[in-house]
């Protein structure tokens, strides 16, 4: 019989282990990492990219109170990132800026996606929409993504006014599943993030013009039936162009093979082997 890990003995030992991992990462960050913290109300002069994300999608699986809880959570988190500077050599950490989501800070019970792809409620739920927005902007820059997780092993909802490719999102859990990118350029970047009436807004600025351009494309997307299950498959590429729009590089950033969790009768589904 295999011995249980310390975290598996009881809920108490799990809590002790969980808090220990959080504390360890905080200590290592202080010792080893140069994390972005400084903010400036003065915006940098050059806009690199902007994006907005609809907050209330009115999906049938998502009750209205949960949607409103997500909006409330975004209203708390967005100002904590707004106007942050990412100087050369610095690393942006989502959780370092946003902090832990607690009821005392006003966070509500929003929707989360568990490791098995199932939906659940949790304090601060819905903030992955915020990290998704940041990630989408960073993909259009030369900044280096150094930590990113995703929960696209399950396609939870049918497309509804989708603006970005499926599979280009992020998964975050305080603080051991973080979203981080590092500025290895000679320019300073700045994130501007805020909540409007209907959308979460993001703008990315830089201290000097970014001459190269980046484009994100989904390639070979299709729905394939494998046994009794349908999967959403495809590849997402980042295309890197110079100022004259000559292609410099094409990089695979995500391969999708996600179980579809909704009715597929309206989709063009290919049977495996065809």
N, C-alpha and C positions, 0 to 999 in steps of 0.2 A: 504494500500500500504506500503510495507516494505521500510524503509529508506536505501539509498545507503551507503555503506561503504565509508570512506574517499578516499580510493584508486580507487573507482569506479566513482567518480564524473567527472573526466576529465583526459586526458593524463598527465597534469601537476601534479595533486594530486597523480596519480599512480606513477609518477617519484619520487615525494617527499617521498611517502610511501616506495617505493623500496629502495631508497638510505638510508632511515632511518633504515630499517632492516639490511642493510649491515653495517652501522656504529655501530648499537647496537651489532651485533655479534663481530665485531672487538674489541669493548670495553670489552665485556664479556670475550673474549679470553685472553685479556691482564690481566684481573683481576683474572680469575678462572683457566685458562688452562696453563699447562706447555708444550708448543708446541716445536717440534723439529726444530732447526734452524742451529745448528753448523754443519760444514762440515769439512771433512779431506781428503786431496789428498792421504793419505796413506790408502790403503784398509785393512779392517780387515782380519784376517788370514783364516777364514773358509767359504767356499762357501756353502750356504744352498740350493739355487735354482736359476736357470736362465731360461729365456724365451725370445723368439723373436716373433715379430708380423709383418706380411706383411703389408706394408703401402698402396701399390697400388693394389687393388684387381680387378680392371677393371670390376666392376659390371655395368650392362646395365643401371640401374637407376641413376648412379652416373657419371656426366660428368667429363672429364679429368681435366679441370681447377679446379674443386672442390677438386679432389684428390690431385692435386699439392698444393692447398692452405692448405690442411690438413698437408702435409709433411712439408711445410714452418712453420706452427704453431707448429708442434712437434719439429722442430729444435730450436725454441725459448724456448719452455717449458722444454724440457728434461734437459738442463744444469742447470736449476733452482732447480732441485731435485737431480741431480747427486752428489754423495758422501755424502749425508746428513746422519748424525748419529742419531739413535733413541735410546737414553739411557734409562735405567730402570726408569719407572715412567713417561716418556715423551709420548706425543701423536703426531703422524704424521698427518698433515693436508695438503691435496693436494693444496687447494687454498691459504693457508698461505704462501707456498713456491712459487707457480707459479705466484700468484698475478692476478690482473685483466687483461683481454685480451683487449688491445686497439690498434687502428691503429697506434698510435704514437710509440708503441713498435714493430711495424712491423707485427702484426697479420693480417691475411687475412680472407676473407669471406669463411668459410668452412661449411660443412654440419652438421646440428644439428637435433636431434629428439625432436619434441615438446611433450607436455604432452599428447596430443591426439594420439601420435604415428605417426603423419605426419612429413615428412621431410621439413626442412626449412634451409635457410642460415643465418649465424651469425658470427660476428667477433670472431675468435678463434675456430671456428667449427672444430670438429674432435679430440678434446683433450680427449674425453671419451675413445679413444683407449689407451691413456697413463694411465688413471686411471684404465682401464681394465687390463692392463699389470701388474700394481702394485698390484692390488687386487688378481690376479691369483697367484702371488708369495707369498703374505701374507697368502693365504689359505693353504700353505704348511709349516706353522710355528705355534707355540703356541701363536702368537700375537693376541690380541683381537680386532676385528673389532667393532668400537663403532658408526660409522655412514656410511651408505651405502644406496644408492637409485638405482633403476633399471628402465629401460624403455622396458622391455621384455614383456609388455602386447601386443605388436605387433611384429610378426616375419616378418621383413621387406624384407629380402633377402634370396634366397635359399642358402644352404650350399655350400661354395666354399673353399676347402682346410681348413676346420674348424679344429683347433687344440685344442680348449677348448669347454666344453659343452655349448650348447645354454642356456642362462639364467644366466651365471656366470659373466656377465658384470656389469657395473656401469653406473649411470646417474649423471652428474655433471652440476651445474649452479652456477656461481659466485654470492655470496659466501654462499648462504643459502642451496644449495644442494652440500654438500662437501663429500669427501671420507676421512675417518679418521680411524686410528687404534692406539691402546695404547700398549705400551710395559710394561706388568706386570711381566716380567721375570727378572732374575738377570743378563742377558747378554745384551750387546750393539749390535744393528743391524745397518746395513748400506746398503743403496740403491745406486746402480750404474746404471745410465740410460743414453743412448746415441742413436743417430740416425745413421744408416749405409746407404749404397746405396739403399737397398731395404726394410730393416726391422728396426723396433724400437726394441731396445735391453734393457733388464733389467737383473740385477744380484743382488742377496741379500746375504750379508755376515754377519757373526756374530763373536763375540769376543772369544767365546769358543764353542766347538763342540755341535751341536744340536743332541742329541741322539735319540729322538723320530722322527718318520717319518709320513708324512701325504699324503693321496691320495684322489683325487676328482673324483667321478664317477657319471655318469648319470644313473638313474634307471627308468625302465618302460616308456621310451620315445615312444610316438606314436602320430599320427595325427588323430583327431577325428572330424567328421562332426556333428555339432550341429545346426539344422535348416539349414539355407543357408550358414553358415560360417564353416570354417575349423580351428581347434585350434591345436596348438602344445603343448602337455602335457608331463609331466614327473617330476621327483624329482632329485635333486642334493644333494649328501651326501658327507660329509668329513669323511674319515676313519683315525683314529689315531692309530698308531702302536708303540710298544716299539722297542728297538734296536734289539731284536730277532724276530721282525715282528709278535709279538702277538698282536691281535686286542684289544685295550684298550677302544675305544669309536667309535660310529657311530652316526654322527649328521646330521640332515636334515638342509641344509642351503638355499635351494630355491625350491619352487614348481612352476612349469610353467603351465600357461594356457593362451597361447598367440595366438591372432588372426593371421592367416597366410595371408599376403598381396600380395602373388605372385601366379602364376599358380600352382595348386596342382595336375594336371592331371597325372604327373609322379610319384606321391607319393602313398604309400599304406595307404589309408584313411579308417578308421573304422567309421561306422555310429553309432551314440550314441545309446546305448541300446543293441548292439550286444555283 
